[in-house]
Amino acid sequence: LAPASAEARALRGCMLFMRGDLGAARSEFEQAILLDPSEVRARYNLGALLLKLGEVEAARSQFQAVNDIRPGDSEASIALAVITAKDRPEEAIRLLEAVLARSPSQPLAQITLAGIYEQTGEWRKALECYEKSLESGSPQANTARDAAWLLATAPDETLLDGERAVELARYAFQHKADYALEVLAAAYARQGDFEQAVRTQEQSVQRAQNAEQRRLLEERLQLYRAGKAYTRSR
């Protein structure tokens, strides 16, 4: 009924993307942008699709276009930060800090910033970001898991807190976060409950998805059996 509607094509592309038909979704997003270059939703979703396909630079250009059209767009800024973090973490941090200056309660920005701080070894700042994101409503299971992992295994001994790590790791496990079982084992070990740590880690070893993962998990299991907690290297 409206073949020249950029909005309709963008919505159709979104539905196709959700259905997993990436080729058709890409075509719809591209058509929407041809019809209306300022269609930011089509550009953002095309960027997400391109990231999924591994076309990082093409994705970056779409997210940057969204930022140019709508300066300071939170979603585009976070996406650009994720892309930039590996090679230019300082730039990624600036992008995320700008998002949080405008929207202090933006949990995704806090979580993404926490991950970059961990990547750069700024453990305390990472923990502060995780804790802030956990304050907003019901915590995300994966965020609770990541915070528990930091509290249980951080190289900075002043941040270690086994009791809080166990609390968060249990929450993550109950809410089916990925890898929550091995995090819970590390938390028990940090708390000093090595019997529980060994039992939990044994379950984690049984669930290992490949030989390398099994090897790493078994190494930690031997630590717990020896009455030692696992600490990450700097």
C-alpha positions in Angstrom: 0.0 0.0 0.0 2.9 2.3 0.7 6.0 1.0 -1.3 7.9 4.3 -0.8 7.5 4.2 3.0 11.0 4.1 4.7 9.3 3.5 8.0 7.4 0.4 6.8 10.5 -1.0 5.2 12.5 -0.5 8.4 9.8 -2.3 10.4 9.6 -5.1 7.9 13.4 -5.4 8.1 13.3 -5.6 11.8 10.8 -8.4 11.7 12.9 -10.3 9.2 16.0 -9.8 11.3 14.2 -11.2 14.4 13.2 -14.2 12.3 16.8 -14.8 11.3 16.4 -14.0 7.6 19.5 -11.7 7.5 19.7 -11.3 3.7 16.1 -10.1 3.3 16.4 -7.9 6.4 19.5 -6.2 5.1 17.8 -5.5 1.8 14.8 -3.9 3.6 17.1 -1.7 5.8 19.1 -0.6 2.8 15.9 0.2 0.8 14.6 2.2 3.8 17.8 4.2 4.0 17.7 4.9 0.2 14.2 6.2 0.6 15.1 8.3 3.7 18.8 8.7 4.7 17.7 10.0 8.1 15.8 6.8 9.0 17.8 6.2 12.2 16.1 3.0 13.2 16.9 1.4 9.9 20.5 2.5 10.2 20.9 1.3 13.7 19.4 -2.1 12.9 21.5 -2.4 9.8 24.6 -1.7 11.9 23.6 -4.5 14.3 23.0 -6.9 11.4 26.4 -6.0 9.9 28.1 -6.7 13.3 26.4 -10.1 13.4 27.8 -10.7 9.9 31.3 -9.6 11.0 31.3 -6.5 8.8 32.7 -4.3 11.5 33.7 -1.2 9.6 30.4 -1.1 7.6 28.6 -1.4 11.0 30.6 1.4 12.4 29.6 3.7 9.5 25.9 3.1 10.2 26.2 3.8 13.9 28.3 6.9 13.2 25.6 8.0 10.8 23.0 7.6 13.5 25.2 9.8 15.8 25.5 12.4 13.1 21.8 12.5 12.5 20.9 12.4 16.2 24.0 13.6 18.1 24.5 11.8 21.4 22.2 8.9 20.6 22.7 6.5 23.5 22.3 3.3 21.5 24.6 4.3 18.7 27.2 5.6 21.1 27.2 2.4 23.1 27.5 0.4 19.8 30.4 2.6 18.7 32.1 2.1 22.1 31.8 -1.7 21.8 33.4 -1.6 18.3 36.1 0.8 19.4 37.0 -0.8 22.8 39.5 -3.4 21.5 41.8 -1.0 19.7 41.0 2.4 21.3 39.6 1.8 24.8 40.2 5.4 25.8 37.9 6.6 23.0 35.3 4.0 24.0 35.4 5.2 27.6 34.8 8.8 26.5 31.8 7.8 24.5 30.3 5.9 27.3 31.0 8.6 29.9 29.2 11.0 27.6 26.2 8.7 27.5 26.2 8.4 31.3 26.5 12.2 31.7 23.2 12.5 29.8 21.5 9.4 31.2 23.1 8.3 34.5 20.7 5.4 34.9 21.5 3.8 31.5 22.4 0.3 32.7 23.8 -0.9 29.3 26.3 1.9 29.2 27.3 1.1 32.8 27.8 -2.6 32.0 29.7 -1.9 28.8 31.9 0.6 30.6 32.6 -1.9 33.3 33.8 -4.4 30.8 36.2 -1.9 29.2 37.6 -1.0 32.6 38.3 -4.6 33.3 40.0 -4.9 29.9 42.3 -2.0 30.9 42.9 -3.3 34.4 40.9 -0.5 36.2 39.3 -3.0 38.5 37.8 -0.6 41.0 36.1 1.5 38.4 34.8 -1.7 36.8 33.2 -2.8 40.1 31.7 0.7 40.6 30.0 0.5 37.2 28.7 -3.0 37.9 27.3 -2.0 41.3 25.6 1.1 39.8 24.0 -1.1 37.1 22.8 -3.5 39.7 21.0 -0.7 41.6 18.6 -0.1 38.7 15.6 -2.4 39.2 15.9 -6.1 38.8 19.6 -6.9 38.1 20.5 -8.6 34.9 21.7 -12.1 35.5 24.9 -11.7 33.4 25.7 -8.5 35.2 25.4 -10.1 38.5 27.7 -12.9 37.3 30.3 -10.5 36.0 30.3 -8.5 39.3 30.6 -11.8 41.3 33.5 -12.9 39.1 35.3 -9.6 39.8 34.6 -9.8 43.5 35.8 -13.4 43.7 38.9 -13.3 41.4 40.1 -9.7 40.9 43.9 -9.1 41.1 43.2 -6.1 43.3 43.0 -7.7 46.8 41.2 -4.7 48.2 38.1 -5.5 46.1 37.8 -9.2 47.0 34.6 -10.0 48.9 33.6 -13.6 49.0 30.3 -13.1 50.7 29.0 -10.6 48.2 30.4 -12.7 45.4 28.4 -15.7 46.5 25.2 -13.6 46.8 25.5 -12.3 43.3 26.7 -15.6 41.8 23.8 -17.5 43.4 21.4 -14.9 41.8 23.1 -15.3 38.4 22.9 -19.1 38.6 19.2 -19.0 39.7 18.5 -16.7 36.7 20.4 -19.0 34.3 23.3 -16.7 33.4 25.9 -18.4 31.2 29.0 -19.7 33.1 27.3 -18.9 36.4 28.3 -22.3 37.9 32.1 -21.8 37.6 31.7 -18.2 39.0 29.7 -19.6 41.9 32.5 -22.1 42.6 35.1 -19.3 42.6 32.9 -17.2 44.9 32.6 -20.1 47.4 36.4 -20.5 47.3 36.9 -16.8 47.9 34.5 -17.1 50.9 36.6 -20.0 52.2 34.0 -22.7 51.7 36.2 -25.0 49.7 33.9 -28.0 50.1 31.1 -26.2 48.3 33.7 -24.8 45.8 34.9 -28.3 44.9 31.4 -29.7 44.6 30.2 -26.8 42.4 33.3 -26.8 40.2 33.0 -30.6 39.6 29.5 -29.9 38.2 31.0 -27.2 36.0 33.7 -29.5 34.7 31.0 -32.0 33.7 29.3 -29.3 31.7 32.4 -28.2 29.8 31.7 -27.7 26.1 35.2 -28.4 24.8 38.6 -29.8 25.8 40.2 -26.4 26.5 37.4 -25.3 28.7 37.6 -28.6 30.6 41.3 -28.1 31.1 40.9 -24.6 32.6 38.1 -25.7 34.8 40.0 -28.7 36.1 43.0 -26.5 36.9 40.8 -24.3 39.1 39.3 -27.5 40.6 42.7 -28.6 41.8 43.2 -25.2 43.4 40.0 -25.5 45.4 40.9 -29.0 46.4 44.1 -27.6 47.8 42.2 -25.0 49.8 43.2 -22.1 47.5 41.0 -19.5 45.9 41.5 -18.5 42.2 42.9 -15.0 41.5 43.3 -13.6 38.0 46.6 -12.3 36.8 47.0 -8.6 36.1 
